[in-house]
């Protein structure tokens, strides 16, 4: 027994607030752009598998260095994505959107200084997690975690760009 002429039910909330949605409304060419961005991120992640090993024999866990070429490249990519995320988030806030992440919301609503602090904390937590996995000799998990962090941050940046253009 809802209100048929309003097309809402008795328990339906009809409040719409603009926010950076995971899958924003798309136009005719946006699906192809999203597919191209996903393909680009996938190729970038796959290209990292072609990094030549430092020696022909696998390193013993105690000899494995944290700052390998792969880690340096991934850290640089992550830093660029976090910076791009910061700029696109502030642009979205200026356009009337709101931060969808409840943990980052108190930081990003404080302007550029809060955004910088929140981004630095997020970057530090991500890199710290990878380093913790390295120090506990979980080297495969270390590489998987870093690639996952880069992939998720890339998806967030792509979402922000499509939502705020």
Order of alpha helices (4+ residues) and beta strands (2+ residues): alpha-alpha-alpha-alpha-alpha
